[in-house]
Amino acid sequence: MKKERHILLLFPHPDDETFGAAGTVLMHKRKHGTKVTCATLTSGEMGRNLGNPPVANRETLPIVRRQEFERACEIMEIDELLHLGYRDKTLEFEDIQEVASHLKEVIEKVNPTLVISFYPGLSIHPDHDATGEAVVEAMKQIPEAERPTLHTKAIAAHSVKEIGEPDIVHDIDELMDQKLKAIDAHESQMQEVSAITKQKLSEGDEDTEAWIRYEEFWTYEF
């Protein structure tokens, strides 16, 4: 694992950072003491779940999800949180150049050596793809000599067919329990997912273990 001075996570929803990079962040923190900033573009206010029993209603969900995001990031030992103020499930309708300009400002202010986000077009959710597209466009506007490395998450089933195997795979075996705790912090959205995941892990399900244990990234080539 290359030593990084500062990592910036750029994801659209609270919980994307946890599923996508919790173990990777913790590895960087433990091995190198890397500073980490996590930016969420939205508060996840359109999330389909409210908890069971409910921990939020439609009016309070954005507040609850911000609190869950903060708890998860604390478990992930993240140093700085940013809320960028976009509306959930509408990122695909935003002007891509305006969002890219905003993200460029964020990147330049944070001044990371590594950015982690979604791979545009291969990330299932419209908000995921729109975020990845805006991040790529923002990075293109930064002079090459000043541009941080971009690691991307591609989670569509056909990703490997489209772009090949990931060039970075982190085995977070020793950090799986902490990653599961961070997932649990997103209580309103993840109670059922977390319960099923833990049950399958206890049964020795290899696919579930691989899903949690191996964090894969593609280095984006400009």
BELDA-V694078 format. One record per residue. N is the residue number from 1. RES is the residue in one letter. PHI is phi in radians with two decimals (999 if undefined). OMEGA is omega in degrees with one decimal (NA if undefined). NEAR is the number of other ideal C-beta (glycine too) atoms within 8 Angstrom. Layout:
n=<N	N>
res=<RES	RES>
phi=<PHI	PHI>
omega=<OMEGA	OMEGA>
near=<NEAR	NEAR>
//
This chain:
n=<1	2	3	4	5	6	7	8	9	10	11	12	13	14	15	16	17	18	19	20	21	22	23	24	25	26	27	28	29	30	31	32	33	34	35	36	37	38	39	40	41	42	43	44	45	46	47	48	49	50	51	52	53	54	55	56	57	58	59	60	61	62	63	64	65	66	67	68	69	70	71	72	73	74	75	76	77	78	79	80	81	82	83	84	85	86	87	88	89	90	91	92	93	94	95	96	97	98	99	100	101	102	103	104	105	106	107	108	109	110	111	112	113	114	115	116	117	118	119	120	121	122	123	124	125	126	127	128	129	130	131	132	133	134	135	136	137	138	139	140	141	142	143	144	145	146	147	148	149	150	151	152	153	154	155	156	157	158	159	160	161	162	163	164	165	166	167	168	169	170	171	172	173	174	175	176	177	178	179	180	181	182	183	184	185	186	187	188	189	190	191	192	193	194	195	196	197	198	199	200	201	202	203	204	205	206	207	208	209	210	211	212	213	214	215	216	217	218	219	220	221	222>
res=<M	K	K	E	R	H	I	L	L	L	F	P	H	P	D	D	E	T	F	G	A	A	G	T	V	L	M	H	K	R	K	H	G	T	K	V	T	C	A	T	L	T	S	G	E	M	G	R	N	L	G	N	P	P	V	A	N	R	E	T	L	P	I	V	R	R	Q	E	F	E	R	A	C	E	I	M	E	I	D	E	L	L	H	L	G	Y	R	D	K	T	L	E	F	E	D	I	Q	E	V	A	S	H	L	K	E	V	I	E	K	V	N	P	T	L	V	I	S	F	Y	P	G	L	S	I	H	P	D	H	D	A	T	G	E	A	V	V	E	A	M	K	Q	I	P	E	A	E	R	P	T	L	H	T	K	A	I	A	A	H	S	V	K	E	I	G	E	P	D	I	V	H	D	I	D	E	L	M	D	Q	K	L	K	A	I	D	A	H	E	S	Q	M	Q	E	V	S	A	I	T	K	Q	K	L	S	E	G	D	E	D	T	E	A	W	I	R	Y	E	E	F	W	T	Y	E	F>
phi=<999	-1.18	-1.26	-1.97	-1.35	-2.72	-1.92	-2.05	-1.63	-2.16	-2.32	-1.35	-2.22	-1.02	1.83	-1.02	-1.12	-1.28	-1.14	-1.40	-2.61	-1.01	-1.17	-1.08	-1.03	-1.11	-1.10	-1.11	-1.13	-1.24	-1.43	-2.25	1.12	-1.13	-1.30	-2.30	-1.98	-2.11	-1.97	-1.92	-1.26	-2.21	-1.65	1.19	-1.23	-1.75	-0.90	-1.33	-1.86	-2.17	1.66	-2.51	-1.16	-1.04	-1.93	-2.74	-2.14	-1.08	-1.37	-1.61	-0.97	-1.07	-1.19	-1.08	-1.21	-1.12	-1.15	-1.11	-1.01	-1.11	-1.15	-1.08	-1.18	-1.14	-1.12	-1.41	1.11	-1.33	-1.49	-2.51	-2.01	-2.24	-1.94	-1.62	1.49	-1.48	-1.61	-1.03	1.13	-2.22	-1.08	-1.15	-1.72	-1.30	-1.18	-1.06	-1.21	-1.18	-1.13	-1.07	-1.08	-1.11	-1.16	-1.05	-1.07	-1.09	-1.07	-1.17	-1.22	-1.23	1.02	-1.41	-1.65	-2.45	-1.98	-2.14	-2.70	-1.58	-1.45	-1.07	1.50	-2.29	-2.27	1.24	-1.62	-0.96	-1.14	-1.09	-1.16	-1.13	-1.12	-1.02	-1.10	-1.17	-1.11	-1.06	-1.13	-1.08	-1.17	-1.09	-1.42	-1.62	-0.91	-0.94	-1.18	-1.87	-1.35	-1.25	-1.18	-2.06	-1.81	-2.13	-1.74	-2.04	-2.04	-1.22	-1.05	-1.72	-1.02	-1.09	-1.09	-1.39	-2.23	1.51	-1.23	-1.08	-1.56	-2.30	-2.32	-1.81	-1.54	-1.84	-0.77	-1.30	-2.00	-1.07	-1.08	-1.23	-1.10	-1.10	-1.14	-1.16	-1.09	-1.04	-1.09	-1.50	-1.05	-1.10	-1.80	-2.04	-1.01	-1.20	-1.03	-1.12	-1.10	-1.13	-1.07	-1.14	-1.11	-1.17	-1.11	-1.16	-1.54	1.39	-1.18	-1.21	-1.15	-1.16	-1.07	-1.12	-1.06	-1.46	-1.38	-1.88	-1.79	-1.89	-2.46	-1.99	-1.27	-1.38	-1.75	-1.59>
omega=<179.4	177.1	178.1	177.4	-175.9	178.8	174.3	173.1	178.5	-177.6	-175.1	-173.2	166.3	-179.8	175.9	-178.7	-176.5	178.9	-172.4	-167.5	-176.9	-178.4	178.5	177.5	-178.9	177.0	178.5	179.9	-175.4	-175.3	-170.3	-177.8	-175.9	173.3	-178.4	172.9	178.1	178.5	172.9	-176.9	-179.4	175.2	179.2	-172.8	178.4	177.3	-172.1	-175.5	177.0	-175.8	179.2	2.3	-174.6	173.2	-179.6	167.2	-174.9	-179.8	-175.3	-173.7	179.6	178.0	-179.6	-177.6	174.0	178.6	177.8	176.9	179.9	179.2	179.7	-179.4	175.4	177.6	179.4	177.5	178.8	-172.3	-171.1	179.1	177.4	174.7	-169.8	164.8	176.3	-178.9	-179.8	177.2	176.5	-174.8	179.8	-178.7	177.2	173.7	-173.0	-178.9	178.2	177.7	179.4	178.3	177.3	-178.4	175.8	177.6	179.0	-178.9	-178.2	178.7	-179.7	178.7	179.8	169.0	180.0	172.3	176.5	-179.8	178.6	174.4	-177.2	177.5	-177.7	-172.5	168.0	-173.2	179.0	177.4	178.3	-177.6	179.4	177.3	178.7	179.6	-179.5	177.9	179.4	-179.5	177.8	-177.9	178.7	-177.7	177.8	179.4	-173.8	-178.0	-177.8	-172.5	175.0	172.8	177.7	172.3	-174.0	174.4	174.4	-170.7	175.2	-176.2	-176.5	-175.6	-177.7	177.6	-176.6	-170.9	178.1	-178.6	176.3	179.6	178.3	175.7	179.1	175.0	-174.7	-175.3	-176.1	-176.5	-177.2	-179.4	180.0	175.7	178.4	176.0	177.9	175.8	179.3	-179.7	177.6	-168.2	-174.1	-175.1	-162.8	-177.7	-176.9	179.3	-178.7	-179.2	179.6	-179.9	-179.2	178.2	179.8	176.6	179.8	179.3	178.4	-179.8	-172.8	-179.4	179.2	178.5	-179.5	-179.8	179.9	-168.6	-174.1	178.5	-171.9	-179.9	172.4	174.8	-176.9	-179.0	-179.4	NA>
near=<7	3	7	11	7	13	15	16	16	13	14	15	12	13	14	12	18	14	7	12	11	19	14	12	15	14	12	13	11	5	7	8	4	11	9	16	15	14	13	17	13	14	11	15	10	6	12	4	10	11	10	7	4	7	8	12	7	6	4	8	14	9	9	11	17	11	8	15	15	9	9	17	11	8	11	15	9	13	6	9	11	9	8	10	4	11	7	13	8	8	16	8	4	11	5	10	7	8	13	13	10	9	12	12	8	13	16	8	6	10	6	13	8	12	15	15	12	18	13	11	8	13	15	6	7	8	14	13	15	15	16	15	11	14	16	12	11	13	15	7	8	12	5	6	4	5	9	11	8	14	12	13	14	14	9	10	3	7	12	8	4	8	8	4	4	9	6	9	8	12	6	16	6	4	11	11	6	12	14	12	9	13	16	9	11	15	10	15	13	12	11	8	9	11	8	8	13	9	8	9	11	6	6	6	8	6	6	10	10	8	8	11	10	9	11	10	14	15	10	10	3	8>
//
